[in-house]
Amino acid sequence: MLKSLLYADLERQLELGGQPGAQASLSRLLKRLLHPRFLPIAICRTSRAALLTGIPAVAHLLSYLNLVLFGIEISPRCAIGPGIFFPHTSGTVIGASKIGRNVTIFQGVTLGARQMDMYFDPALRPEIGDYVVVGAGAKVLGGISLGDNVRVGANSVLLRSVPANATVAGIPAREVHSSE
């Protein structure tokens, strides 16, 4: 499972980097591993795998390592689909309950609870659909859901669920475009 997720993440990065259709391989994975756009994902994936295999101390240590090295805090309790991409990591907090496939999250984003939640209650945290883009500095807070293909504008504060194929922006965020 860890290997297939890392390969999917690598393939998405290769595609975004101008190599559509490029297949992930062990040699490509090793070449990309120390890249600042890929290593935080590898650490995050390994942290989640450690939590799921019953080694929470390692999971939390790896999560802390990501925070120290890259300025990104990703809860190992957050289920993240294949193809996640962080163009820049600084100041990003990922505390969603679930993130779908091929999601792009820019720097300074917070996905988390609207109130103190020291025990990670999924009902208090956002769920992000597939092919979502969250712009720099956006805050997505509370037990809300973002449908597939949603775009969240930079510096928006999103406190309500958003249907699929919509673009939201502002403080508080409101729908500014829908492709349906």
C-alpha positions in Angstrom: 0.0 0.0 0.0 2.8 2.5 0.9 4.7 1.7 -2.3 1.6 2.2 -4.5 0.7 5.5 -2.9 4.3 6.8 -3.2 4.4 5.7 -6.9 1.1 7.5 -7.5 2.4 10.6 -5.8 5.6 10.4 -7.9 3.7 9.9 -11.2 1.6 13.0 -10.4 4.7 15.1 -9.8 6.3 13.8 -13.0 3.1 14.7 -14.9 2.9 18.2 -13.3 6.6 18.6 -14.1 6.0 18.1 -17.8 6.4 14.4 -18.2 2.8 13.1 -18.8 2.5 9.3 -18.9 5.8 8.8 -17.1 5.8 5.6 -15.0 7.1 5.5 -11.5 9.9 3.1 -10.8 12.2 2.4 -7.9 15.1 4.3 -9.5 12.8 7.3 -10.2 11.5 7.2 -6.6 15.0 7.1 -5.2 16.1 10.0 -7.5 13.2 12.1 -6.4 13.2 11.1 -2.7 15.3 14.1 -1.4 13.4 16.7 -3.5 11.7 19.2 -1.2 8.4 18.6 -3.0 8.5 14.9 -2.6 10.3 14.1 0.7 7.5 15.7 2.8 5.0 13.4 1.1 7.2 10.3 1.6 7.6 11.2 5.3 3.8 11.7 5.6 3.1 8.4 3.9 5.6 6.6 6.2 4.1 8.2 9.2 0.6 7.1 8.3 1.8 3.6 7.6 3.5 3.4 11.0 0.3 4.5 12.7 -1.8 1.9 10.8 0.7 -0.8 11.7 0.5 0.0 15.4 3.6 2.0 15.9 2.2 5.4 16.9 5.5 6.7 18.5 7.2 6.4 15.1 4.2 8.0 13.3 4.3 11.0 15.6 8.1 11.3 15.4 8.0 11.4 11.6 5.2 13.9 11.7 7.3 16.1 13.9 10.3 15.6 11.6 8.1 17.0 8.7 7.2 20.0 10.8 10.9 20.7 11.6 12.3 20.1 8.2 9.6 21.5 5.9 7.2 23.6 8.1 4.3 21.3 7.3 2.2 19.6 10.0 0.4 16.5 8.7 -1.6 14.4 11.1 -0.9 10.7 10.6 -4.6 10.2 11.3 -5.5 11.9 8.0 -6.3 9.4 5.2 -4.7 10.9 2.1 -5.5 9.5 -1.4 -2.9 9.0 -4.1 -1.4 11.8 -6.1 -1.2 14.5 -3.3 0.9 17.5 -4.2 2.3 20.3 -2.1 4.0 22.9 -4.4 5.4 24.6 -1.2 5.0 23.3 2.3 5.8 26.2 4.7 3.1 27.0 7.2 0.7 24.3 6.1 -1.4 22.3 8.6 -3.2 19.2 7.4 -5.7 18.0 10.0 -8.5 16.9 7.7 -10.2 13.6 8.3 -9.8 12.5 4.6 -8.2 13.9 1.5 -9.1 12.5 -1.9 -6.9 11.7 -5.0 -4.9 14.2 -7.0 -5.4 17.1 -4.5 -3.1 20.1 -4.6 -2.5 22.1 -1.4 -0.5 25.3 -1.6 1.5 26.9 1.3 0.0 28.4 4.4 -3.2 26.3 4.1 -5.0 25.0 7.2 -7.3 22.0 7.0 -8.7 21.3 10.5 -11.2 21.7 13.2 -13.0 25.0 14.1 -12.5 24.3 17.8 -9.9 22.6 20.0 -9.9 18.9 19.1 -7.0 17.2 20.9 -8.4 13.7 20.1 -8.9 14.1 16.3 -12.6 13.6 16.0 -13.3 13.1 12.3 -16.8 14.7 12.6 -15.1 18.0 13.5 -12.7 18.0 10.6 -13.0 18.6 6.8 -13.2 15.9 4.2 -11.7 16.9 0.9 -12.9 15.3 -2.4 -10.8 14.3 -5.5 -9.0 16.8 -7.8 -9.4 19.7 -5.3 -7.1 22.7 -5.4 -6.7 24.7 -2.1 -5.0 28.1 -2.7 -2.2 29.6 -0.7 -3.3 30.8 2.8 -6.7 29.3 2.7 -8.4 28.0 5.8 -10.9 25.1 5.5 -12.3 24.5 9.0 -14.9 22.3 10.6 -16.8 19.1 9.8 -17.5 20.1 6.2 -17.0 18.4 2.9 -15.5 19.7 -0.4 -16.9 17.9 -3.4 -14.7 16.7 -6.3 -13.1 19.3 -8.5 -13.5 22.2 -6.0 -11.2 25.2 -6.2 -10.6 27.2 -3.0 -9.2 30.7 -3.6 -6.1 32.0 -1.9 -6.6 33.4 1.6 -10.2 32.2 1.7 -11.8 31.1 4.9 -14.2 28.2 4.2 -16.6 27.2 6.9 -19.4 25.5 4.9 -19.5 22.5 2.6 -19.0 23.0 -1.1 -20.6 21.0 -3.9 -18.6 19.4 -6.7 -17.2 21.5 -9.5 -17.5 24.8 -7.6 -15.0 27.6 -7.0 -15.1 29.5 -3.7 -13.3 32.6 -2.5 -13.4 35.3 0.1 -13.9 35.7 3.8 -16.1 33.9 4.5 -15.8 31.9 1.3 -18.7 32.0 -1.1 -19.2 30.3 -4.4 -18.0 32.4 -7.2 -18.2 29.9 -10.1 -19.8 26.6 -10.8 -19.1 24.4 -13.8 -22.4 22.5 -13.5 
